[in-house]
Amino acid sequence: MADMTATFFVLLILGTAVPATFVGWWLLFPNLVRRAQTRLEATPWKTFWLGLAVFIALLIPIVIFLALPFGPAKFLGWMLIGGALALSSIGSAGLAALIGTRLQPHGNFSELGGFVRGAVILELAAFLPIIGWLFVWIPSLLLALGATTFALLNWTPRGKTVIVAEPVSSQA
């Protein structure tokens, strides 16, 4: 019974932590997430292929570091994995924002509401056993890596302008 309860609460925590992370990126770095969203919307295949190239470029040193029988090298390999996943979550936030904007015609909710719905849809689709793991999570991870790379390098697609978030002003 305790194992089942622990499993339930771990899944519950993960179920709320992933959308909360995406919302955190969206609120902390709105321009970066918008650039990733714009890139995903305009050139999804270029984004996918860049994500695959970045994944392969990261995979080679990670495999080498994890294969070495030296503790700090293994630690560095795990840090590379964690850093790559953390950075790819910015692109995942852009993907969630894209899903949220595509939901807007079907519902009357705010931009934040659409974004959270997009994040939850992306997460739940990736949780689906086998199909979600292979056909949702892996392609979305590669898309996120590519979108993050494009956003960090500030490479916007030709003919597209990125909407810059306006600073919040306090009124007295």
C-alpha angles and dihedrals in degrees: 000000000000091000092053092049092048091050091049093051094045089053090045092051092047090046091059099033097060097054089041090054091050091049089049092054090045092053097039098043107022095159093050093050091046091052089051090047092049092050092048091050097046104037112014095160095051088048091051093050093047088050090052091050092049090047092053091045090053095041095062098058091038092056091046093049094046092048094054114098091227121104099219090050091054089047090052090050091053090046089054090052092049093046093049092050092046092051093045089057087071089060089044088055087053089051090049090050090051091051089047093052090049089053093055097087089054097052142027105236138121126271090257091049091052091047093051090047089051091050092049092047091050092048096046092047090053091050093062106111118252097341094053093041095051105029103030110025100043097045092043090050090052091045090049093051091051094045091049091050092049091046094049091048089046092232106157121186118261114268094016125107122203116229108233116217114243118236116254112246122202117226119211 
